[in-house]
Amino acid sequence: MKSFIKVIDPGFYTSIQDKGRYGYRHIGFPVSGAMDFYSFERSNLLVGNIENEAGLECTIKGPSLLFSGPSWVAISGANAKILLNEKKVNIDKPFFCDLGDLLKLGNIYNGQRCYISFGGGISTERIYGSRSQYYPLTVNSKILKSDKIPIKGKLKIEKVKLKLVSSVKYNCSIDVFKGPDWNMIDNDIQKKIINSSFEIGSNNRMAYRISGSGLQNKLSISSSSVLPGTVQITPDGDLIIVMRDGQITGGYPRILQLTDKAQYKLAQCYSGQLINFQINESCKLL
């Protein structure tokens, strides 16, 4: 049963995301898709979505949504105050919304992103195999006030076996392996990277930046391929960690690569938070 949700308040930065847009990096398109794939998939499974169904990724503050028809809904990821018609509902538990219901999410805490999934998923147009919002492939990079977002509105949800964890641990330890340019940097810089904690600076869906690390170097390379999770070091010593909407090439040494799980964890970290890198010696990026 198709219906839609009307955006009463879009929140701070809420966008439509699915698993991503693969196979188009050669023509300049980033992967996009959910930043914290663990939480995204969890919310989908809670409403019985086992295919690549799109949902909403909410950052820092969630949206307010008015339903035009029935749908099962689930929210996972970082915590937020969740109200359905002014009554509190719980994270990580599916609940039913119907015509005229108002769902409101407040400020997000213990992380900075959560995910809203709908039974059957969001049914906007697929562009290059994905519904993920990324401007200029899509008209906007995020949802806007008064948008009407079509949803499939499944009335019945399949029971999916899901191992529920009491909470997601967004601690400061970020697992990485050595990037292709790791051996280009001095031993002193390598030791600082391994033994230091770093403060997260500006961050968004494109990249996380770590400034003021004191890792100045004189290295530069020809523009080369970078992936979500690639850590580059600039001549000023800043570290740039490419994320889901990040560029596909870069001219700075690629010194580290985050594991997939580390990327999901970093997506929940915020400005001012301290992180450290834990290198897995058994892996390397070819």
Backbone as CSV, one residue per row, in Angstrom:
resi,resn,N_x,N_y,N_z,CA_x,CA_y,CA_z,C_x,C_y,C_z
1,MET,0.855,-1.200,0.000,0.000,0.000,0.000,0.881,1.237,0.000
2,LYS,0.929,1.962,-1.120,1.797,3.125,-1.206,1.165,4.328,-0.519
3,SER,1.986,5.047,0.232,1.566,6.289,0.858,2.797,7.188,0.911
4,PHE,2.749,8.225,1.706,3.909,9.094,1.797,4.001,9.680,3.205
5,ILE,5.179,10.213,3.493,5.383,10.973,4.722,5.681,12.414,4.314
6,LYS,5.054,13.353,5.006,5.308,14.763,4.744,6.295,15.275,5.785
7,VAL,7.306,15.999,5.320,8.340,16.516,6.205,7.851,17.815,6.846
8,ILE,7.561,17.769,8.134,7.150,18.964,8.873,8.382,19.754,9.306
9,ASP,9.409,19.044,9.755,10.687,19.633,10.146,11.768,18.648,9.706
10,PRO,12.713,19.067,8.863,13.705,18.118,8.345,14.801,17.750,9.336
11,GLY,14.851,18.423,10.501,15.954,18.186,11.413,17.209,18.910,10.949
12,PHE,18.335,18.532,11.531,19.589,19.222,11.178,20.078,18.817,9.793
13,TYR,20.243,17.517,9.569,20.666,17.028,8.253,20.146,15.603,8.109
14,THR,19.020,15.471,7.419,18.382,14.178,7.213,18.346,13.888,5.725
15,SER,18.804,12.710,5.344,18.842,12.369,3.916,18.357,10.949,3.695
16,ILE,17.901,10.695,2.475,17.491,9.353,2.061,18.749,8.580,1.675
17,GLN,18.924,7.390,2.279,20.094,6.573,1.986,19.705,5.104,1.910
18,ASP,20.433,4.371,1.062,20.340,2.916,1.061,21.758,2.364,1.173
19,LYS,22.028,1.203,0.592,23.364,0.622,0.754,24.428,1.320,-0.090
20,GLY,23.995,2.113,-1.057,24.974,2.880,-1.820,24.884,2.652,-3.324
21,ARG,25.732,3.378,-4.016,25.726,3.428,-5.492,27.068,2.874,-5.979
22,TYR,27.063,1.607,-6.373,28.310,0.934,-6.720,28.472,0.789,-8.234
23,GLY,29.730,0.802,-8.671,30.038,0.569,-10.069,30.153,1.811,-10.924
24,TYR,30.173,3.001,-10.286,30.208,4.238,-11.064,31.331,5.184,-10.649
25,ARG,32.280,4.693,-9.872,33.398,5.538,-9.456,34.232,5.972,-10.662
26,HIS,34.279,5.141,-11.687,35.089,5.469,-12.861,34.566,6.682,-13.620
27,ILE,33.295,7.055,-13.373,32.772,8.270,-14.006,32.553,9.381,-12.967
28,GLY,33.162,9.210,-11.789,33.216,10.299,-10.825,32.175,10.288,-9.727
29,PHE,31.360,9.228,-9.622,30.311,9.203,-8.603,30.812,8.510,-7.339
30,PRO,30.651,9.135,-6.187,31.011,8.460,-4.938,30.026,7.341,-4.629
31,VAL,30.398,6.509,-3.666,29.549,5.372,-3.293,28.256,5.840,-2.634
32,SER,28.332,6.867,-1.786,27.186,7.329,-0.995,26.643,6.173,-0.153
33,GLY,25.378,6.246,0.264,24.812,5.222,1.124,24.989,5.544,2.589
34,ALA,24.449,4.691,3.451,24.434,4.926,4.890,25.850,5.013,5.455
35,MET,26.076,5.991,6.312,27.382,6.166,6.952,27.634,5.068,7.990
36,ASP,26.639,4.782,8.809,26.737,3.712,9.806,25.883,2.560,9.299
37,PHE,26.508,1.681,8.511,25.749,0.621,7.866,25.165,-0.356,8.877
38,TYR,25.855,-0.557,9.992,25.358,-1.463,11.034,23.981,-1.008,11.515
39,SER,23.861,0.261,11.881,22.595,0.775,12.409,21.532,0.841,11.321
40,PHE,21.941,1.198,10.098,21.003,1.245,8.968,20.390,-0.128,8.716
41,GLU,21.227,-1.150,8.644,20.731,-2.500,8.379,19.870,-3.013,9.526
42,ARG,20.244,-2.665,10.734,19.495,-3.079,11.916,18.062,-2.545,11.871
43,SER,17.909,-1.255,11.558,16.569,-0.665,11.512,15.741,-1.299,10.402
44,ASN,16.370,-1.621,9.279,15.661,-2.268,8.180,15.178,-3.663,8.565
45,LEU,16.039,-4.424,9.213,15.663,-5.783,9.601,14.515,-5.784,10.610
46,LEU,14.478,-4.768,11.456,13.426,-4.697,12.467,12.033,-4.546,11.855
47,VAL,11.953,-3.990,10.646,10.652,-3.892,9.969,10.536,-4.900,8.836
48,GLY,11.404,-5.909,8.847,11.303,-6.998,7.884,11.855,-6.724,6.512
49,ASN,12.614,-5.651,6.356,13.218,-5.350,5.054,14.504,-6.146,4.899
50,ILE,14.511,-7.090,3.970,15.710,-7.905,3.766,16.400,-7.572,2.439
51,GLU,15.806,-6.720,1.643,16.436,-6.261,0.407,17.097,-4.903,0.667
52,ASN,17.590,-4.273,-0.392,18.249,-2.969,-0.262,17.194,-1.866,-0.257
53,GLU,16.518,-1.715,0.871,15.459,-0.719,0.986,16.004,0.574,1.595
54,ALA,15.607,1.709,1.033,16.083,3.001,1.500,15.348,3.452,2.751
55,GLY,16.061,4.173,3.602,15.483,4.774,4.797,16.028,6.177,4.965
56,LEU,15.846,6.739,6.148,16.318,8.089,6.443,17.501,8.039,7.395
57,GLU,18.558,8.744,7.038,19.709,8.923,7.921,19.605,10.294,8.573
58,CYS,19.565,10.320,9.896,19.377,11.563,10.657,20.664,11.908,11.394
59,THR,21.084,13.153,11.287,22.338,13.596,11.895,22.073,14.728,12.877
60,ILE,22.590,14.569,14.093,22.585,15.559,15.179,21.187,15.834,15.735
61,LYS,20.210,16.086,14.869,18.825,16.298,15.307,17.892,15.673,14.283
62,GLY,16.911,14.904,14.759,16.025,14.188,13.856,14.886,15.027,13.321
63,PRO,14.131,14.482,12.370,13.038,15.204,11.718,11.696,15.001,12.423
64,SER,10.690,15.733,11.963,9.289,15.507,12.322,8.554,15.128,11.041
65,LEU,7.821,14.007,11.090,7.228,13.434,9.886,5.746,13.155,10.107
66,LEU,4.914,13.567,9.148,3.468,13.332,9.202,3.115,12.237,8.209
67,PHE,2.407,11.199,8.669,2.100,10.041,7.837,0.757,10.223,7.124
68,SER,0.736,9.876,5.827,-0.505,9.930,5.055,-1.179,8.561,4.993
69,GLY,-0.521,7.553,5.528,-1.066,6.203,5.488,-0.279,5.304,6.424
70,PRO,-0.673,4.024,6.511,-0.065,3.119,7.480,1.326,2.645,7.080
71,SER,2.154,2.400,8.080,3.480,1.832,7.844,4.080,1.372,9.164
72,TRP,4.805,0.265,9.112,5.657,-0.105,10.237,6.937,0.707,10.169
73,VAL,7.463,1.073,11.336,8.630,1.949,11.429,9.560,1.406,12.500
74,ALA,10.870,1.567,12.285,11.852,1.246,13.328,12.997,2.240,13.243
75,ILE,13.591,2.530,14.392,14.690,3.492,14.481,15.846,2.832,15.224
76,SER,17.050,2.935,14.656,18.243,2.364,15.279,19.402,3.343,15.151
77,GLY,20.477,3.055,15.896,21.660,3.900,15.866,21.853,4.622,17.171
78,ALA,22.335,5.874,17.099,22.506,6.675,18.305,21.142,6.991,18.917
79,ASN,21.150,7.342,20.176,19.896,7.588,20.892,19.284,8.939,20.544
80,ALA,17.985,9.019,20.675,17.250,10.268,20.488,15.924,10.145,21.222
81,LYS,15.341,11.285,21.577,13.988,11.277,22.116,13.033,11.083,20.956
82,ILE,12.231,10.004,21.002,11.342,9.659,19.903,9.904,9.737,20.400
83,LEU,9.087,10.550,19.726,7.695,10.722,20.118,6.773,10.405,18.949
84,LEU,5.779,9.579,19.206,4.725,9.322,18.235,3.434,9.880,18.817
85,ASN,2.922,10.959,18.195,1.753,11.673,18.742,1.980,12.046,20.208
86,GLU,3.215,12.532,20.472,3.638,13.014,21.794,3.810,11.904,22.833
87,LYS,3.741,10.648,22.408,3.980,9.536,23.328,5.316,8.897,22.984
88,LYS,6.093,8.607,24.006,7.438,8.086,23.804,7.410,6.677,23.223
89,VAL,8.273,6.438,22.237,8.480,5.089,21.708,9.972,4.756,21.827
90,ASN,10.267,3.470,21.797,11.625,3.015,22.058,12.424,2.799,20.783
91,ILE,13.705,3.041,20.894,14.625,2.731,19.812,14.774,1.214,19.723
92,ASP,15.067,0.715,18.530,15.314,-0.709,18.278,14.082,-1.593,18.484
93,LYS,12.899,-1.001,18.410,11.661,-1.783,18.477,10.694,-1.260,17.412
94,PRO,10.178,-2.149,16.544,9.251,-1.679,15.501,7.936,-1.182,16.106
95,PHE,7.353,-0.152,15.492,6.062,0.372,15.929,5.254,0.758,14.697
96,PHE,3.935,0.879,14.880,3.038,1.089,13.747,2.567,2.545,13.703
97,CYS,2.642,3.143,12.505,2.126,4.495,12.278,0.980,4.428,11.266
98,ASP,0.029,5.343,11.421,-1.141,5.341,10.540,-1.433,6.767,10.065
99,LEU,-2.465,6.910,9.247,-2.876,8.199,8.701,-2.997,9.250,9.805
100,GLY,-2.323,10.379,9.617,-2.401,11.495,10.553,-1.449,11.412,11.717
101,ASP,-0.688,10.313,11.842,0.260,10.204,12.950,1.465,11.114,12.718
102,LEU,1.983,11.689,13.818,3.135,12.577,13.758,4.277,11.965,14.544
103,LEU,5.362,11.705,13.845,6.573,11.142,14.456,7.612,12.243,14.579
104,LYS,8.138,12.432,15.783,9.121,13.486,16.021,10.358,12.899,16.691
105,LEU,11.519,13.263,16.157,12.788,12.896,16.777,13.476,14.165,17.247
106,GLY,14.034,14.116,18.456,14.725,15.272,19.009,16.222,15.207,18.751
107,ASN,16.990,15.837,19.645,18.437,15.837,19.517,18.992,14.423,19.689
108,ILE,20.017,14.115,18.921,20.634,12.795,18.940,21.834,12.826,19.892
109,TYR,21.971,11.785,20.696,23.059,11.747,21.679,23.652,10.342,21.760
110,ASN,24.795,10.222,22.444,25.564,8.968,22.465,25.904,8.521,21.043
111,GLY,26.368,9.446,20.251,26.599,9.269,18.825,25.966,10.447,18.113
112,GLN,26.025,10.459,16.777,25.403,11.599,16.094,24.525,11.214,14.904
113,ARG,24.302,9.900,14.709,23.428,9.497,13.606,22.499,8.366,14.020
114,CYS,21.236,8.458,13.572,20.315,7.343,13.718,19.560,7.169,12.405
115,TYR,18.877,6.036,12.290,18.253,5.654,11.021,16.791,5.295,11.227
116,ILE,15.939,5.799,10.337,14.510,5.495,10.352,14.206,4.627,9.142
117,SER,13.673,3.425,9.386,13.285,2.533,8.295,11.780,2.321,8.305
118,PHE,11.219,2.099,7.126,9.788,1.918,6.940,9.547,0.556,6.289
119,GLY,8.482,-0.136,6.711,8.172,-1.427,6.118,8.008,-1.319,4.611
120,GLY,8.857,-2.007,3.864,8.838,-1.902,2.403,9.770,-0.844,1.860
121,GLY,10.203,0.098,2.728,11.187,1.100,2.330,10.619,2.336,1.667
122,ILE,11.499,3.279,1.399,11.179,4.506,0.661,11.206,4.175,-0.834
123,SER,10.280,4.743,-1.591,10.169,4.378,-3.015,10.403,5.562,-3.952
124,THR,11.410,6.374,-3.636,11.816,7.421,-4.576,12.517,6.773,-5.779
125,GLU,12.823,7.576,-6.787,13.442,7.057,-8.011,14.861,6.557,-7.733
126,ARG,15.197,5.431,-8.330,16.580,4.951,-8.286,17.379,5.666,-9.378
127,ILE,18.502,6.230,-9.003,19.387,6.898,-9.957,20.732,6.187,-9.923
128,TYR,21.120,5.631,-11.053,22.317,4.797,-11.122,22.292,3.727,-10.034
129,GLY,21.174,3.058,-9.919,21.054,1.897,-9.058,20.840,2.165,-7.587
130,SER,20.637,3.421,-7.197,20.497,3.741,-5.775,19.520,4.891,-5.575
131,ARG,18.839,4.870,-4.426,17.969,5.983,-4.037,18.710,7.001,-3.164
132,SER,19.976,6.740,-2.847,20.734,7.616,-1.945,20.813,9.035,-2.494
133,GLN,20.536,10.005,-1.622,20.632,11.404,-2.031,22.095,11.838,-2.104
134,TYR,22.450,12.411,-3.229,23.774,12.986,-3.417,23.657,14.017,-4.533
135,TYR,23.805,15.279,-4.173,23.724,16.358,-5.159,25.060,16.432,-5.901
136,PRO,25.073,16.536,-7.252,23.967,16.864,-8.156,23.290,15.678,-8.838
137,LEU,23.604,14.449,-8.428,22.889,13.321,-9.027,21.402,13.388,-8.686
138,THR,21.109,13.752,-7.436,19.722,13.966,-7.025,19.482,15.464,-6.886
139,VAL,18.239,15.872,-6.898,17.901,17.300,-6.889,18.445,17.988,-5.638
140,ASN,18.376,17.297,-4.510,18.885,17.848,-3.252,19.776,16.815,-2.562
141,SER,20.602,17.282,-1.640,21.473,16.380,-0.893,20.812,15.895,0.394
142,LYS,19.658,16.488,0.747,18.966,16.113,1.979,17.481,16.416,1.809
143,ILE,16.666,15.939,2.743,15.237,16.235,2.663,14.991,17.673,3.115
144,LEU,13.904,18.254,2.638,13.568,19.648,2.934,12.168,19.734,3.524
145,LYS,11.904,20.821,4.216,10.576,21.044,4.782,9.521,20.983,3.680
146,SER,8.414,20.313,3.964,7.255,20.146,3.070,7.463,19.091,1.991
147,ASP,8.636,18.463,1.935,8.807,17.339,1.008,7.779,16.254,1.311
148,LYS,7.323,15.575,0.254,6.469,14.401,0.411,7.263,13.202,-0.090
149,ILE,7.615,12.320,0.825,8.491,11.191,0.508,7.650,9.921,0.385
150,PRO,7.601,9.306,-0.787,6.775,8.101,-0.958,7.366,6.894,-0.228
151,ILE,6.501,6.136,0.418,6.911,4.902,1.085,5.973,3.778,0.637
152,LYS,6.441,2.550,0.736,5.634,1.415,0.264,4.560,1.031,1.272
153,GLY,4.808,1.273,2.556,3.779,1.085,3.564,3.269,-0.338,3.702
154,LYS,4.169,-1.301,3.861,3.748,-2.681,4.076,2.968,-2.795,5.384
155,LEU,1.815,-3.466,5.327,0.976,-3.604,6.516,1.395,-4.788,7.378
156,LYS,2.105,-5.729,6.769,2.608,-6.872,7.521,4.115,-6.932,7.368
157,ILE,4.795,-7.234,8.465,6.247,-7.347,8.398,6.655,-8.774,8.725
158,GLU,7.637,-9.256,7.976,8.145,-10.595,8.216,9.040,-10.576,9.452
159,LYS,8.937,-11.633,10.235,9.799,-11.742,11.402,11.184,-12.180,10.950
160,VAL,12.177,-11.378,11.297,13.556,-11.660,10.920,14.355,-11.914,12.189
161,LYS,15.116,-13.004,12.200,15.951,-13.292,13.361,17.063,-12.256,13.430
162,LEU,17.140,-11.591,14.545,18.102,-10.505,14.696,18.705,-10.583,16.085
163,LYS,20.014,-10.696,16.126,20.700,-10.716,17.410,20.796,-9.277,17.917
164,LEU,19.995,-8.963,18.922,19.965,-7.605,19.436,21.067,-7.404,20.457
165,VAL,21.834,-6.356,20.262,22.881,-5.991,21.201,22.323,-4.884,22.078
166,SER,22.662,-4.889,23.360,22.070,-3.925,24.292,22.340,-2.489,23.868
167,SER,23.537,-2.227,23.365,23.855,-0.883,22.885,25.055,-0.968,21.961
168,VAL,25.198,0.006,21.093,26.338,0.058,20.185,27.445,0.853,20.859
169,LYS,28.633,0.299,20.874,29.752,0.964,21.540,30.479,1.866,20.560
170,TYR,30.382,3.161,20.766,31.076,4.097,19.897,32.292,4.633,20.644
171,ASN,33.267,3.756,20.915,34.435,4.209,21.676,35.463,4.832,20.747
172,CYS,36.621,5.160,21.307,37.581,5.999,20.585,38.576,5.202,19.756
173,SER,38.559,3.884,19.828,39.553,3.069,19.141,39.085,2.756,17.720
174,ILE,39.875,3.197,16.729,39.514,3.057,15.317,40.476,2.066,14.657
175,ASP,39.944,0.934,14.187,40.775,-0.100,13.572,41.116,0.272,12.128
176,VAL,42.409,0.156,11.805,42.896,0.509,10.469,43.937,-0.509,10.021
177,PHE,44.239,-0.487,8.735,45.428,-1.175,8.250,46.240,-0.196,7.410
178,LYS,47.472,-0.543,7.152,48.392,0.377,6.488,47.974,0.600,5.042
179,GLY,47.986,1.881,4.641,47.648,2.234,3.282,48.832,2.074,2.352
180,PRO,48.631,2.271,1.046,49.702,2.051,0.062,50.869,3.018,0.197
181,ASP,50.661,4.156,0.871,51.734,5.148,0.988,52.286,5.251,2.416
182,TRP,51.957,4.273,3.260,52.403,4.307,4.657,53.919,4.408,4.766
183,ASN,54.626,3.640,3.966,56.088,3.608,4.077,56.765,4.845,3.497
184,MET,56.006,5.746,2.903,56.579,6.997,2.408,56.821,7.994,3.530
185,ILE,56.094,7.859,4.640,56.217,8.848,5.708,57.318,8.436,6.692
186,ASP,57.911,9.432,7.364,59.026,9.192,8.280,58.606,8.297,9.445
187,ASN,59.587,7.594,9.994,59.328,6.725,11.140,58.777,7.502,12.328
188,ASP,59.271,8.735,12.526,58.792,9.547,13.653,57.301,9.847,13.512
189,ILE,56.872,10.144,12.289,55.456,10.420,12.056,54.638,9.148,12.237
190,GLN,55.158,8.024,11.760,54.462,6.744,11.948,54.237,6.468,13.435
191,LYS,55.264,6.688,14.252,55.151,6.432,15.689,54.118,7.347,16.338
192,LYS,54.098,8.613,15.921,53.106,9.550,16.480,51.685,9.112,16.130
193,ILE,51.512,8.650,14.903,50.175,8.226,14.484,49.711,7.029,15.306
194,ILE,50.628,6.097,15.560,50.275,4.887,16.300,50.055,5.168,17.781
195,ASN,50.828,6.097,18.351,50.854,6.277,19.809,50.085,7.491,20.317
196,SER,49.440,8.248,19.427,48.782,9.488,19.841,47.268,9.367,19.745
197,SER,46.602,10.249,20.478,45.162,10.436,20.315,44.939,11.700,19.499
198,PHE,43.895,11.724,18.718,43.632,12.844,17.822,42.217,13.362,18.035
199,GLU,42.078,14.680,17.940,40.769,15.307,18.132,40.081,15.515,16.797
200,ILE,38.841,15.056,16.697,38.068,15.221,15.466,37.686,16.689,15.281
201,GLY,37.924,17.193,14.084,37.538,18.559,13.750,36.245,18.569,12.944
202,SER,36.224,19.371,11.891,35.026,19.455,11.055,34.760,18.098,10.410
203,ASN,33.485,17.770,10.235,33.151,16.476,9.651,31.766,16.526,9.023
204,ASN,31.587,15.707,7.995,30.294,15.575,7.322,30.305,14.275,6.521
205,ARG,29.377,14.114,5.622,29.299,12.884,4.838,30.457,12.757,3.843
206,MET,31.150,13.846,3.554,32.274,13.787,2.627,33.560,13.341,3.311
207,ALA,33.842,13.896,4.484,35.119,13.586,5.129,35.123,14.026,6.585
208,TYR,35.981,13.388,7.353,36.313,13.815,8.710,37.722,14.400,8.659
209,ARG,37.900,15.560,9.298,39.203,16.217,9.286,39.759,16.273,10.705
210,ILE,41.033,15.927,10.839,41.726,16.001,12.123,42.860,16.999,11.965
211,SER,42.755,18.146,12.635,43.722,19.229,12.488,44.573,19.364,13.746
212,GLY,45.686,20.087,13.579,46.529,20.388,14.729,47.255,19.199,15.298
213,SER,47.528,18.192,14.454,48.171,16.979,14.957,49.689,17.071,15.008
214,GLY,50.262,18.124,14.411,51.710,18.299,14.442,52.458,17.265,13.633
215,LEU,51.878,16.797,12.537,52.502,15.752,11.729,52.982,16.301,10.390
216,GLN,53.564,17.500,10.399,53.964,18.135,9.155,54.883,17.241,8.334
217,ASN,54.662,17.258,7.014,55.507,16.481,6.114,55.586,17.206,4.784
218,LYS,56.510,16.808,3.950,56.718,17.466,2.660,56.345,16.553,1.492
219,LEU,55.596,15.536,1.784,55.277,14.559,0.757,54.087,14.992,-0.092
220,SER,54.144,14.658,-1.356,52.990,14.798,-2.235,53.061,13.669,-3.251
221,ILE,51.917,13.253,-3.751,51.877,12.180,-4.731,50.986,12.604,-5.888
222,SER,51.075,11.848,-6.966,50.146,12.090,-8.065,48.749,11.711,-7.599
223,SER,47.740,12.347,-8.175,46.370,12.048,-7.800,46.094,10.564,-7.996
224,SER,45.605,9.922,-6.931,45.379,8.479,-6.947,44.010,8.166,-6.365
225,SER,43.562,6.952,-6.568,42.246,6.534,-6.093,42.191,6.507,-4.570
226,VAL,41.074,7.019,-4.018,40.804,6.905,-2.586,39.421,6.304,-2.406
227,LEU,39.229,5.651,-1.266,37.984,4.950,-0.973,37.372,5.498,0.307
228,PRO,36.106,5.218,0.563,35.586,5.507,1.901,36.466,4.825,2.948
229,GLY,36.906,5.597,3.925,37.786,5.074,4.957,39.262,5.330,4.722
230,THR,39.636,5.865,3.552,41.044,6.183,3.307,41.462,7.383,4.151
231,VAL,42.629,7.262,4.822,43.188,8.349,5.635,44.346,8.964,4.864
232,GLN,44.231,10.258,4.543,45.296,10.982,3.851,45.951,11.967,4.815
233,ILE,47.233,12.255,4.571,47.932,13.246,5.380,48.344,14.401,4.477
234,THR,48.019,15.639,4.900,48.318,16.832,4.105,49.697,17.366,4.476
235,PRO,50.275,18.257,3.655,51.574,18.850,3.995,51.555,19.589,5.336
236,ASP,50.408,20.112,5.756,50.298,20.805,7.046,50.148,19.845,8.214
237,GLY,50.037,18.551,7.924,49.913,17.581,8.996,48.487,17.241,9.366
238,ASP,47.500,17.788,8.648,46.114,17.397,8.905,45.873,15.990,8.369
239,LEU,44.980,15.278,9.023,44.541,13.983,8.538,43.135,14.137,7.980
240,ILE,42.899,13.627,6.788,41.588,13.679,6.149,41.117,12.241,5.936
241,ILE,39.961,11.919,6.502,39.409,10.577,6.374,38.213,10.642,5.431
242,VAL,38.334,10.025,4.290,37.282,10.057,3.267,36.074,9.253,3.757
243,MET,34.873,9.808,3.548,33.650,9.117,3.960,32.776,8.814,2.730
244,ARG,31.510,8.489,2.940,30.688,7.893,1.877,30.459,8.806,0.672
245,ASP,30.374,10.120,0.891,30.176,11.052,-0.220,31.486,11.707,-0.643
246,GLY,32.605,11.157,-0.211,33.902,11.778,-0.469,34.359,11.643,-1.909
247,GLN,35.400,12.405,-2.221,35.985,12.391,-3.553,36.515,11.000,-3.873
248,ILE,36.720,10.717,-5.156,37.190,9.395,-5.559,38.689,9.371,-5.847
249,THR,39.326,10.544,-5.937,40.779,10.618,-6.094,41.328,11.676,-5.150
250,GLY,42.623,11.568,-4.835,43.259,12.556,-3.969,44.751,12.613,-4.227
251,GLY,45.349,13.764,-3.916,46.770,13.968,-4.174,47.636,13.937,-2.931
252,TYR,47.087,13.486,-1.803,47.861,13.372,-0.567,48.172,11.906,-0.290
253,PRO,49.283,11.622,0.395,49.625,10.226,0.699,48.506,9.507,1.452
254,ARG,48.201,8.295,1.002,47.152,7.464,1.605,47.822,6.554,2.629
255,ILE,47.838,7.001,3.870,48.671,6.320,4.864,47.949,5.193,5.597
256,LEU,46.637,5.291,5.729,45.873,4.282,6.450,44.547,4.033,5.742
257,GLN,43.915,2.908,6.077,42.588,2.585,5.577,41.762,2.015,6.721
258,LEU,40.614,2.646,7.006,39.733,2.147,8.053,39.050,0.857,7.603
259,THR,38.871,-0.069,8.527,38.043,-1.239,8.236,36.592,-0.774,8.083
260,ASP,35.750,-1.634,7.528,34.340,-1.278,7.366,33.709,-0.930,8.711
261,LYS,33.930,-1.772,9.720,33.336,-1.531,11.031,33.851,-0.230,11.637
262,ALA,35.117,0.082,11.394,35.670,1.333,11.908,35.013,2.539,11.248
263,GLN,34.654,2.412,9.970,33.951,3.501,9.288,32.594,3.737,9.929
264,TYR,31.881,2.657,10.274,30.576,2.809,10.910,30.732,3.486,12.268
265,LYS,31.774,3.097,12.993,32.027,3.680,14.310,32.369,5.162,14.189
266,LEU,33.253,5.501,13.238,33.646,6.896,13.063,32.449,7.761,12.692
267,ALA,31.498,7.213,11.941,30.308,7.965,11.544,29.500,8.434,12.743
268,GLN,29.689,7.801,13.896,28.980,8.198,15.113,29.827,9.119,16.001
269,CYS,31.059,9.408,15.598,31.932,10.299,16.372,31.697,11.744,15.945
270,TYR,31.965,12.671,16.842,31.598,14.069,16.636,32.783,14.988,16.894
271,SER,32.640,16.236,16.495,33.707,17.228,16.666,34.114,17.330,18.127
272,GLY,35.430,17.329,18.359,35.953,17.433,19.711,36.235,16.100,20.371
273,GLN,35.715,15.019,19.822,35.941,13.694,20.394,37.351,13.219,20.057
274,LEU,37.979,12.518,20.993,39.320,11.983,20.786,39.231,10.563,20.248
275,ILE,40.083,10.265,19.254,40.171,8.913,18.715,41.637,8.506,18.639
276,ASN,41.877,7.214,18.563,43.222,6.715,18.277,43.126,5.583,17.268
277,PHE,44.210,5.381,16.541,44.237,4.378,15.484,44.909,3.096,15.980
278,GLN,44.248,1.967,15.753,44.793,0.649,16.079,45.102,-0.072,14.769
279,ILE,46.399,-0.274,14.494,46.800,-0.848,13.213,46.772,-2.363,13.255
280,ASN,46.114,-2.956,12.263,46.093,-4.402,12.062,47.214,-4.752,11.098
281,GLU,48.260,-5.369,11.609,49.439,-5.644,10.815,49.211,-6.712,9.749
282,SER,48.128,-7.483,9.894,47.909,-8.601,8.978,47.250,-8.188,7.678
283,CYS,46.810,-6.912,7.598,46.114,-6.447,6.392,46.881,-5.306,5.749
284,LYS,46.696,-5.150,4.468,47.250,-3.994,3.763,46.387,-3.699,2.556
285,LEU,46.412,-2.452,2.117,45.662,-2.037,0.926,46.584,-2.093,-0.269
286,LEU,46.224,-2.899,-1.251,47.083,-3.063,-2.426,46.946,-1.889,-3.388
